[in-house]
Amino acid sequence: MLPLACGAKLKEVKIVIEFRNVSKVYDSTDTHALNHVNIKIEDGEFVFVVGSSGAGKSTFLKLIMHEEKPTEGEVIFNEYSSATLKKRQVPYYRRTMGIVFQDFRLIASRTVFDNLALAMRAVGASPKEIRSRIPYVLELVGLKGKENNYPDELSGGEQQRVSVARALVNNPSTIVADEPTGNLDPARSLEIMTLLERINALGTTVIVVTHERGLVNHFNKRVIYLESGRVVGDATGTYEGVTQQ
């Protein structure tokens, strides 16, 4: 290895999400959803989390979003720890996280602008901030001029773009996407994933949980492979290229 030049500094690596020996057991069904999982995700990474049904992907997401707490171990997100996070802190915890759902979860009776404005009002944004931020985000996701449309006036791909815009509107450090292309055709799916890649290139950490092998294989990104609640692969490349540990 070449020595560092005089005065040069190593780039500081910031860990955004860390699972420390995390296990999750659902007592009601005695389901061992995750078993001694250790994962680190760095600031600015784009990560796919893959695995078959029942592999533990949904529990992985619920622990990140603090919808569930680990039975054993610790989940750290942006310096918040599941071991010490109090219920009253959860809304603040989630404000640095944007979430994209498979089923869009848009309010049908509200315009695109109003759907995004509600998300901003929830974190105390002023009317001026709302008026300036929403057009910028809609242009970023390719929906300039759609502010006054209602969800049912948009295609499925456009509705998911609104969902992505809503996740972005409060300028989160991390976006978590739960099967974001599950209700879309292949062409629209590729568009949404390419959009998330562009957002990642701007500096946002992106985590995508998916079962769609074709999409994963299209992008040369880090892939975390879950099976029976364990991490059995973690590498950059294709779904098939992740070597099981």
PyMOL commands that set and color helices and strands:
alter all, ss='L'
color gray80, all
select helices_A, chain A and resi 57-64+87-94+112-121+127-140+151-153+156-168+186-201+213-218
alter helices_A, ss='H'
color red, helices_A
select strands_A, chain A and resi 15-26+31-42+46-50+72-77+80-81+97-100+174-178+205-209+221-227+230-237
alter strands_A, ss='S'
color yellow, strands_A
deselect
rebuild
show_as cartoon
